[in-house]
Amino acid sequence: MEAIKRTFAQCKEENRPAFVTFVTAGYPTVEEAVDIILGLEAGGADIIELGVPFTDPFADGPTIQSANTVALANNVTIEATLGMVKEARNRGLKAPLLLMGYYNPLLSYGEERLLDDCREAGVNGFIVVDLPPHEAVKFRNFCAKGGLSYVPLIAPSTTETRLKLLCKLADSFVYVVSRMGVTGATGTLSTGLPELLARIKQYSGDVPAAVGFGVSTREHFLSVASIADGVVIGSQIITTLSKAAPGERAKAAEQYCTKICGRGNSPKGQKNQVSSNSEAVNGADGTNGAVQTNGAVQVDGPVQVDGPVHINGTHTNGAHTNNAHTNGSVNANGVEHTNGNHSKLPDQIVVEKGEGEDPELFPARFGEFGGSYAPESLMRCLSELEEGFEKVRNDPDFWAEFRSYYPYLGRPGHLHVADRLTEHVGGATIWLKREDLNHTGSHKINSALAQILLARRLGKTEIIAQTGAGMHGVATATVCAKFNMKCTIFMGAEDVRRQALNVFRIKLLGAEVVPVQAGSKTLRDAVNESFRVWITKVDTAFHIIGSAIGPHPFPTIVRTFQTIIGEETKTQMLEQRNKLPDAVVACIGGGSNALGMFYPFIEEPSVRLLGVEAGGDGLDSNRHAATLTGGSKGVLHGSRTYVLQDHHGQIQDTHSISAGLDYAGVGPELSAWKDSGRAKFVAVTDAQALAGFKVLGELEGITPALESAHAVWGAMELAKTMRKDQDVVICLSGRGDKDVESVAEELPRLGPQIGWDLRF
Ligand SMILES: Cc1ncc(COP(=O)(O)O)c(C=O)c1O
């Protein structure tokens, strides 16, 4: 981290901003990657950020997203990225280099190993886009042990409490997002920037601040340079590379950088470059006794901060101690001496849970799962949402308003015995909870309606949503029509194709459908896109999420609004059978109908909870979407949960006959119930789901959604193992009209496996 500090100090001495450049590792080709890095330096870059590609970069705009896709297609892993750094160092790269990326690939690489390998390769630090402050403290302390820097991101919307904590974390510089939104060279800078920078200076004790997002031309560079210590450019470099011919890209990067910053490091400028190599390669901080020139708070010894940090903007101007450096600006208690040699000890910031973060109104986590792994620019609207939800969930007026729409929703829903199915299976009595009879044909309307009521209370004027099977899209478009709100629905292009009927229904309701062409073109990509767009419209737009996924507080909000399913079931079973059911069964996409059905039974140990996932072509085929049964722990769409990922932490493409279950993540609360054993999860293949679809139609006269057909099959298998005096309830989450075309298409492939031939 010292090299980064020295670079900023030297730039300050030369009376110019530090030029920080970003490029995605291995974009556009692996062969040119090192030349490009060296080209950036030759063009005048003082610091290089090397993007570690990730399948789901939901804080990045289309330019960097497509660079990620290209790099992944070029098989760029963390190992490969580190190989590029190593080679660049061997070929003379002097500029400090930071890895910038998303948490999941880093987590999957293993933090200990990552640190060792980064030091060995010559990396100087990290920027992790989606690391929440509390996790960042751990990660930052961990980096500090190895002399690597952790650079926090701050957005115009960062609240005062978070600003203080994030500034406290900064050990070399702060990265300031200059405008609200995702990355992209738009050229519009936030007008509040000077004021934000002044506050950062105040809280960080004058740590340098570099400003990025949206800078693309020399004029932008100069205007940012007039107020910041550093200027970051990323998307425009990617665009420059995309336009250059093969073999010409390093030169193009160099020329662009020189044009922007008005200077170059090659060949003459090279000697002015601050050397960073020794620290990174040697792995030691190597700073004991080094004079710090620009007044950044320097902490060489272990500093344990027990209480909130009070930083009044005083700084030290070169003063330096080996121990906790407090000089009245940092209230640091409890200096720990572990081996007597202060200079070798890591600096430590210990933050009690919640301290410095915006207070949690209700738990953000379900055991180790959940949380808010979201870009900083989203954080304020997430806390606004949390506050709004906290108010309404305790407000009888809100619930009265919700209930006043029951006639519109078709609630209370029905619960009845499926007698022919029960007889056919020959085990426990099978009951159906008929969410398919709701207005719009699925459980999605429960949560969509409650969320739009919340949006209205928060004064929002437009709605953004995403959908997989289209049912959530239809439900959202419906409530938008009812409450006269502009509605934009993001949908993976593959889902648009599979669910053409629902797309048309959404349009009939006056909403716009935006097909998402990125990635796997399914729900996952639609979620990425809807979050990206939300970031750019947080003041006016409300994001109605379709399942119990995403960063806190979404999983709790959606589960709460779907709990109506389980509550009604409980009451109705007691009325009709004078006992609780022995088991409840629901299919799982993101988990909202399952959570809604299970939650009221969670404290009733006699009730078995069975979640049924999409087994696709089978768990051993890799073509499935069974996240809980076939996945591993990771971070996706802002929450820690089970995910389907490869061993590089890249999110896998999924497959299911049913679009609504075709998702690589799952609600974090279900992950917690899996680990606690409270709920059990099984995977049902496409063919078995089709058999469930067939049997419910033929025996009960009900065409279920293909999603719900998974639950039907899972419940049939379970009922067989139970006594006749026992009761199993299936959450029939939706009706199957939307799926009849898919079934017709799939019959030639799957029909023979289940003995179903409908040819005329
Ligand atoms: C009818 C139906 N059931 C179930 C699901 C799965 O979603 P979740 O797991 O959130 O209930 C969907 C998703 O689109 C759906 O349309």
The ligand as an SDF file (V2000), in Angstrom:
LIG
                    3D

 16 16  0  0  0  0  0  0  0  0999 V2000
  -45.9410  -20.1090  -11.0900 C   0  0  0  0  0  0  0  0  0  0  0  0
  -44.5920  -19.9290  -10.4940 C   0  0  0  0  0  0  0  0  0  0  0  0
  -44.2350  -20.7010   -9.4680 N   0  0  0  0  0  0  0  0  0  0  0  0
  -43.0360  -20.5900   -8.8990 C   0  0  0  0  0  0  0  0  0  0  0  0
  -42.0980  -19.7010   -9.3590 C   0  0  0  0  0  0  0  0  0  0  0  0
  -40.7720  -19.6530   -8.7040 C   0  0  0  0  0  0  0  0  0  0  0  0
  -40.5370  -18.4850   -7.9640 O   0  0  0  0  0  0  0  0  0  0  0  0
  -40.4130  -18.5230   -6.4110 P   0  0  0  0  0  0  0  0  0  0  0  0
  -39.4220  -19.5720   -6.0660 O   0  0  0  0  0  0  0  0  0  0  0  0
  -39.9600  -17.1600   -6.0500 O   0  0  0  0  0  0  0  0  0  0  0  0
  -41.7360  -18.8210   -5.8380 O   0  0  0  0  0  0  0  0  0  0  0  0
  -42.4290  -18.8660  -10.4330 C   0  0  0  0  0  0  0  0  0  0  0  0
  -41.4610  -17.8900  -10.9420 C   0  0  0  0  0  0  0  0  0  0  0  0
  -41.6180  -17.2460  -11.9230 O   0  0  0  0  0  0  0  0  0  0  0  0
  -43.7110  -18.9920  -11.0100 C   0  0  0  0  0  0  0  0  0  0  0  0
  -44.0820  -18.2300  -12.0460 O   0  0  0  0  0  0  0  0  0  0  0  0
  1  2  1  0
  2  3  1  0
  2 15  2  0
  3  4  2  0
  4  5  1  0
  5  6  1  0
  5 12  2  0
  6  7  1  0
  7  8  1  0
  8  9  2  0
  8 10  1  0
  8 11  1  0
 12 13  1  0
 12 15  1  0
 13 14  2  0
 15 16  1  0
M  END
$$$$
